[in-house]
Amino acid sequence: MKMGKYVLNKHIRYRKEDGYILVCNCKRLIDYELPLKYFRFLKEFKEGVKKGDVGKENLSVFEDFCALDIIVEKGEQPQKKREDVFKKLSYEESEFV
Amino acid sequence: MYVPPNELTGKEWDTVFKDLVTNNVFYVNISGGEPTVHPDIIEIFDSLKNHQLHFILTTNGLFGSKILSKIVELEDLLIGLKISLDGPDYLSNGYIRRDVKKQINEQEFNRTLKNLRTLKENGIPFTIATCIHKGNINKMHVMMNLVLDLEPVSWYISTISTSGRSFDNLEIFASDSELEKSKWDEIKRVCAENNIFVNYIDMPSASAKKKESKFFYECPAARSFCEINSDGLVSPCPLARVNIPSKYLKFENIRDKSIKDIWNGKVFKKFLDLSSQGCEGCEVKDNCDRCIPQSILWFNDHRFPPPHCIQNAKKLGLKNQKELKNLLKQKMEELERDNYINIK
């Protein structure tokens, strides 16, 4: 783990849904659901968060964010992947229309 | 160039995109018709960039160098690029993709190929979309070789949907059952060996697998997805816009209301209500988001089960199975799609 500031991956968007936070990696069309209690923590990444400043209650979530590429160290770019994003769009499969 | 009346202008799309981003919409799928012939397409692309709105683009690949450069410029926001290519040569590709004079045009085929090769050289991932019809159904293996050469991320193959304009051109329809199942399987296998994912859409014969579980619809329309048509009309999905008459649902326009108000409005609520009313006797109706547009398309009545459910009527426990099957057979004959679905 590096020691710089972490910010949201530039492809990450999120919003509150009914009972949870929906986090989307818009480049790879991957969705994650997060408990609402982490909304404020997510917002902190706009300014940048140092791992050392993360409280005990958020530490495991911080590490998950790193592992899932939801956050990246400031200045770093997420790695490109060759994958079929259309497969992830449920409406593309138009069920024998 | 002819621009259909009442289409949203580039400036209006900018207002729409702003509204979408304000309301936390994550991304859009720009398709058509052919979106790249919109007179303000560059302005539309720039608007996506200004609003940092991720997008998917579905196109015929006939665009010129200015649009191609813009696509490369916007790669960071580009989620996926789907390009139509129907055949391995200009005749099969142009069979249903005519030029503005309704002619099969060799230059247009060459231009699409050139753009695909340029995208490949620039490392922009793309997907090839092929629609099967009478003009290409027997050239699928030659087409596969071209696809292997172009190295898309994926290859989507579909049939022509029996709705909208296709009603006037039923003679061009080809069923996937016109090619042996083993050939479809081989295409999928060879492409997979070359890291190309093949997806058969609306092709029950090609994609058939023995399923133990009971089929039911899990539809994202009006739940996590909706369509904004080029004239601003907002509907749960394209099929709903095309097939549901206004006596059922009168869809609203993004020019008049915010996406938030339409999404939470009474029309979308009614659509959800209709689609959650399961079919009589169905054992999985509590889980099913029934496809209302299909029921209306085939039977002019939202209460009828869609064709695929009728095919599985016994497994699902539907009532009046014999009557439903006879009615569907009759409709398939009427629509000249008697090979559409296999009903015993």
Interface residues (C-beta under 8 A of the other chain):
Chain A: K10 H11 R13 R15 C24 C26 K27 L29 R82 E83 D84 V85 F86 K87 L89 S90 Y91 E92 E93 S94 E95 F96 V97
Chain B: N24 F26 Y27 N29 H54 I56 D76 I79 G80 K82 P125 T127 V153 S154 Y156 S161 S163 N195 F197 N199 I201 D202 P204 Y217 E218 C219 P220 A221 S224 F225 C237 L239 C291 P293 Q294 P306 P307 H308 I341
